[in-house]
Amino acid sequence: MNALIQTTKQTLSEFCHVLTLLNDEQFSRSLSIFSGSSVGMHARHVIEFYQCLFNQIASQTVNYDRRCRDILLQTQPDHFKTAVENIIQILDGFENQSLNTPLSILSDSDSDDTINSSLSRELQYNLEHTIHHSALIKIGVLTLMPNAVLPPTFGIAPSTFRHQQKQATCVH
């Protein structure tokens, strides 16, 4: 199995697991630490980037600004969980597909400019985006549930986690 696909699936599974620790009210509660946003809003944002990529890949042109904003993803953890499961299923289908599929990336702010990319590059971007928002979500989850036990890798880039592990063994 492709390492990028495997890491993305593991990261999304961990992402989903952590967010299912919250009840519906906690998931959608406005938090001052997030300037009024909720954990669910961050979760929705992450999932919609994957959905946007997968929905637009056939055209080989992706514009992340043109994603659907599904309010249910930020208010209903069960809907969110189903969306994550669907993304993981789509990722399973990419294992035999060329990850070098060329893509053009557009932005509404740069209406005429495109960026050359590929499916693997965009999956890497989405993985890093997931990890970044996981770090923020970790703050929200621990604000809502100070005693929550979260996976040690949650919200930490794999390279950073490996470095931390290496540093910990050097200290001993």
Secondary structure as UniProt FT lines:
FT   HELIX           3..19
FT   TURN            20..21
FT   HELIX           24..28
FT   HELIX           32..34
FT   TURN            35..36
FT   HELIX           39..56
FT   HELIX           57..59
FT   STRAND          61..63
FT   HELIX           64..66
FT   HELIX           71..75
FT   HELIX           77..93
FT   HELIX           94..96
FT   TURN            99..100
FT   STRAND          102..107
FT   TURN            108..109
FT   STRAND          110..118
FT   HELIX           119..144
FT   TURN            146..147
FT   TURN            152..155
FT   HELIX           158..171
//
